[in-house]
C-alpha cells in the first residue's frame, strides 16, 4: 500500500506534463483554417498555411499576389504590399499575418515556417 501511494503522485504529475505538452506545444505545426477568420473583421491574426508554389508569385503595382491552401484544402489568394523573405518560393509552409476579405487574404507580413 505504501508503494502505491508513493507512485501515484509522480504518475499524476507526469500525466499533467504530458497533457500540457500535447495540447500546447505539439499542436503548433498544424496548418490553420481560414474558417476561423471573419471576412467582416479587419483584426490582424496569424495563420499557418501551405504555399502553392506551382502557381506563380506575381508582383503587380507594388503588391505581391500568391496562393495558399489551409488544412481544409481551401485555396485562397493572398495579396498585400509586403516584403517576402529570402527563399520564399522554396518554402512549404508559411505564417501569414493579416485578415480575410471577400476577395482573399490581405497579408501585412509573411514569415517562413
GIKATA-V166128 format. One record per residue. N is the residue number from 0. RES is the residue in one letter. SS is DSSP state (H for helix, E for strand, C for the rest). PSI is psi in whole degrees, -180 to 180 (* if undefined). BURIAL is + if it has 9 or more other C-alpha atoms within 8 Angstrom, else -. Layout:
n res ss psi burial
N RES SS PSI BURIAL
N RES SS PSI BURIAL
//
This chain:
n res ss psi burial
0 X C -41 -
1 X H -39 -
2 X H -41 -
3 X H -39 -
4 X H -36 -
5 X H -25 -
6 X H -22 -
7 X H -47 -
8 X H -48 -
9 X H -35 -
10 X H -42 -
11 X H -41 -
12 X H -42 -
13 X H -40 -
14 X H -42 -
15 X H -43 -
16 X H -42 -
17 X H -43 -
18 X H -43 -
19 X H -45 +
20 X H -44 +
21 X H -46 +
22 X H -30 -
23 X H -49 -
24 X H -44 -
25 X H -24 -
26 X H 0 -
27 X H -23 -
28 X H -2 -
29 X C 151 -
30 X C 151 +
31 X C 179 +
32 X C 134 +
33 X H -12 +
34 X H -18 -
35 X H -8 -
36 X C 145 +
37 X C 120 -
38 X C -16 +
39 X C 1 -
40 X C 127 -
41 X C 21 -
42 X C 137 -
43 X C 124 -
44 X E 161 -
45 X E 148 -
46 X E 137 +
47 X E 124 +
48 X E 168 +
49 X E 131 +
50 X E 132 +
51 X C 89 +
52 X C -17 +
53 X C -20 -
54 X C 146 -
55 X C 154 -
56 X C 115 +
57 X E 140 -
58 X E 112 -
59 X E 123 -
60 X C 38 -
61 X C -4 -
62 X E 150 +
63 X E 135 +
64 X E 129 +
65 X E 174 +
66 X E 145 +
67 X E 166 +
68 X E 141 +
69 X C -172 +
70 X C -20 +
71 X C 0 -
72 X C 11 -
73 X C 121 -
74 X E 130 -
75 X E 139 +
76 X E 132 +
77 X E 132 +
78 X E 159 +
79 X E 157 +
80 X C 90 +
81 X C 159 +
82 X C 128 -
83 X C 139 -
84 X C 162 -
85 X C 142 -
86 X C 30 -
87 X H -41 -
88 X H -12 -
89 X H -5 -
90 X C 148 +
91 X C -51 -
92 X E 146 +
93 X E 163 +
94 X E 121 +
95 X E 142 +
96 X E 119 +
97 X E -154 +
98 X E 155 +
99 X E 136 +
100 X E 178 +
101 X C -30 -
102 X C 0 -
103 X E -152 +
104 X E 126 +
105 X E 108 +
106 X E 138 +
107 X E -33 +
108 X E 160 +
109 X E 137 +
110 X E 146 +
111 X E 133 +
112 X C * -
//
